[in-house]
């Protein structure tokens, strides 16, 4: 096994590339019907597109929906090896401010609290976030406490691009053709909706979208989104007796009808949940948005039915048409798509071991583009990218973990050649 020499020069390439990415505003928007869902995503899409062209990748394309495709050519004579792909998303979560990201670099982290913002006192606490302790002596990149960082998933993008650059610079590393794909709108569940699997041309792929080093995931939630609308009746409060129907109060009542112990903060492992993500209301109308999650298909169907049953109960109490619900499926558990294809997981696990990373095979309490792509005919498990505390101001990433991810990508590229 050839040793990957990832020296200071390559570390800085990776670090600087990531920092350049996170400074580009690219938040997605679930209320938009366009693709990409926000105009700012075009800025990073065009940046990555031009970068890939400059590195010398083949058939680099940015399509009309913001999807990027590129290829590392095979360097094997008479190559008949399967094409393997690597995928990441460049949008960031709308859960927290993603504009004006000011990344901070902390060399040789000492294990203590990090004061991210002297003006506000915003601190990344090593007591509250005990996982920081595993990064003592490492180089951390954090926010300044006013935005998220965007390691989800710009760390994955930076790792894939850096691995591509490394492979092009080291032709002695033999590999087949490698497909690369970058998507918009993953954070709002639409990252794979317009991905062209046929054009991508890979037999299988990996999303670089996990968290801590070693994560390797091929099970995920079944997922749906639900929107409950409650219709009230607005009347002047001085003349409201017997007439007013306050939609805000009814919304509060409806929320209490769902199981209080089946939320993200009260469940773990394979437990599913109902997650209230947004509530907008006034006297006349309320709009309640949920996501519904469960690993087990039968339980997932039961969760969707419970939601519709509760709306029916509500209408029975307050009158038909008081409440309505729309449930849309987002993705399914990809586990069954790997039956008879476990070599895809085995290759990734061995690639981690060869990079001195212990594989941590587990189920995702969430989803990635890979879940949808697996059902579109492209088996696509998920590999760690290194980011921690996603979707908020406490987000951070260790550069050394990102380095390990690059090594895993390169090792997979080599392993596909060796195992076929």
C-alpha positions, 0 to 999 in steps of 0.5 A, spaced: 500 500 500 502 506 497 503 511 503 499 518 502 504 523 503 500 529 506 505 534 508 504 542 510 503 544 503 497 539 502 494 541 509 494 548 507 491 547 500 485 544 504 485 549 509 485 555 505 480 551 500 475 550 505 476 557 508 474 560 501 468 556 500 465 558 507 466 565 506 461 564 500 454 565 502 450 559 499 444 558 504 438 554 501 431 556 502 425 551 503 420 556 501 423 557 494 421 552 488 427 554 484 433 550 483 437 552 486 432 555 491 436 561 492 440 565 487 446 566 492 448 558 491 450 560 484 456 564 486 459 558 490 457 553 484 460 558 479 466 558 483 467 551 484 466 550 477 471 554 475 476 551 480 475 544 477 476 547 470 483 550 472 485 543 476 484 540 469 479 535 470 475 532 465 468 534 462 467 539 467 459 541 467 455 546 471 448 545 469 442 549 469 440 547 475 446 548 479 449 541 479 456 540 478 459 534 474 467 533 473 471 527 472 478 524 474 480 520 468 483 513 469 490 512 468 490 505 467 491 502 460 485 498 457 481 500 464 475 496 465 474 498 472 468 500 475 467 508 475 466 510 483 463 517 485 464 522 490 458 527 492 458 533 496 453 539 497 455 546 497 448 549 500 448 551 507 442 550 512 437 555 513 436 553 520 441 559 522 445 565 519 449 563 513 451 570 511 458 573 512 461 567 515 468 569 518 472 563 520 477 563 525 483 558 525 485 556 532 492 552 531 494 547 537 488 547 540 489 546 548 482 543 550 479 549 553 474 554 552 474 558 545 472 565 546 469 566 539 467 573 539 470 578 544 465 583 543 459 579 545 462 574 549 460 568 545 464 562 547 465 555 545 465 551 551 469 545 552 464 543 558 458 543 554 461 540 548 465 535 551 467 532 544 472 538 543 477 534 548 478 529 542 481 535 538 487 537 543 493 539 539 489 539 533 488 545 528 480 547 529 476 552 524 470 555 528 465 561 527 465 568 530 459 566 533 454 570 529 453 565 523 454 557 522 460 555 519 458 551 513 462 545 514 456 541 512 458 540 507 463 545 504 468 540 508 466 535 504 467 539 497 474 541 499 476 534 501 473 531 494 476 537 490 483 536 494 483 529 493 482 530 486 488 535 485 492 530 489 490 524 484 492 528 478 499 531 481 500 523 483 500 519 477 503 513 480 497 512 484 493 508 479 486 508 479 480 508 474 475 513 472 472 517 478 466 521 478 465 527 482 458 531 483 456 537 487 449 539 489 445 544 491 439 544 496 441 538 500 439 542 506 432 542 504 431 535 502 432 536 494 439 535 493 438 529 489 432 531 485 435 533 479 441 529 479 443 526 473 445 519 475 445 516 468 450 522 466 454 521 472 456 514 470 458 511 476 457 504 479 456 507 486 458 513 490 460 516 496 457 522 499 462 526 504 457 529 508 458 525 515 461 528 522 467 525 526 472 521 523 470 514 522 463 515 520 460 510 515 453 510 514 448 506 510 442 506 514 438 513 515 431 515 517 425 514 512 423 522 512 417 526 510 415 533 511 408 535 514 405 542 514 399 543 518 394 549 517 389 551 522 384 556 519 381 561 525 376 567 524 378 574 526 373 579 529 375 585 533 376 583 540 371 588 543 366 584 539 369 577 539 364 573 544 362 567 541 365 569 534 372 569 534 376 563 533 384 564 534 388 560 530 394 561 534 391 558 540 388 552 536 395 551 533 398 551 541 393 546 542 394 542 536 402 541 538 400 538 544 396 533 541 403 529 538 407 525 543 411 530 547 417 524 548 417 523 541 422 529 539 429 530 537 431 532 544 428 526 547 430 520 542 436 517 540 439 511 536 433 508 532 428 512 535 423 516 530 420 523 532 416 528 530 420 535 530 416 542 530 421 546 525 417 552 524 410 556 526 407 562 523 401 564 526 396 570 527 388 570 529 386 568 522 391 562 520 396 558 523 402 554 519 405 549 523 411 545 519 414 538 522 419 533 519 417 526 521 423 521 521 423 513 523 428 508 521 423 503 521 418 503 515 412 500 518 413 505 524 414 511 519 407 509 516 404 509 523 407 516 524 404 519 518 398 516 519 398 519 526 399 526 524 393 525 519 389 522 525 390 528 529 388 533 524 381 529 523 380 529 531 381 536 531 376 537 526 371 533 529 372 537 535 372 544 532 368 543 525 370 540 519 375 544 515 378 547 521 385 544 520 388 541 514 395 537 513 399 536 507 405 530 508 410 530 503 415 524 503 423 526 502 427 520 502 427 513 504 432 508 508 437 506 503 439 500 507 435 495 503 439 498 497 445 495 499 443 488 499 448 484 495 452 490 495 456 490 501 463 490 498 461 498 497 461 498 505 467 494 505 472 498 501 470 504 505 472 501 511 478 498 509 480 505 506 479 508 513 483 503 516 489 504 511 488 511 513 489 509 520 482 511 522 477 506 525 471 505 522 464 507 526 459 504 522 452 506 524 445 509 522 444 516 520 439 520 525 438 524 518 439 523 511 444 525 505 443 526 498 445 519 498 439 516 501 435 519 495 440 517 490 441 510 492 433 509 490 435 512 484 440 507 482 446 509 485 448 506 491 451 511 495 453 510 503 455 516 507 463 518 509 465 523 515 467 530 513 469 532 519 464 538 521 461 538 528 455 541 531 452 543 525 447 548 523 449 553 528 454 558 531 458 552 535 460 549 529 467 547 528 471 542 524 478 540 525 483 540 519 486 534 521 480 530 520 479 533 513 486 531 512 484 524 514 477 524 509 482 526 503 486 520 505 480 515 505 478 518 498 484 517 495 485 510 498 478 508 495 480 510 488 486 505 489 482 500 492 476 500 487 482 498 482 485 493 486 478 489 488 476 488 481 
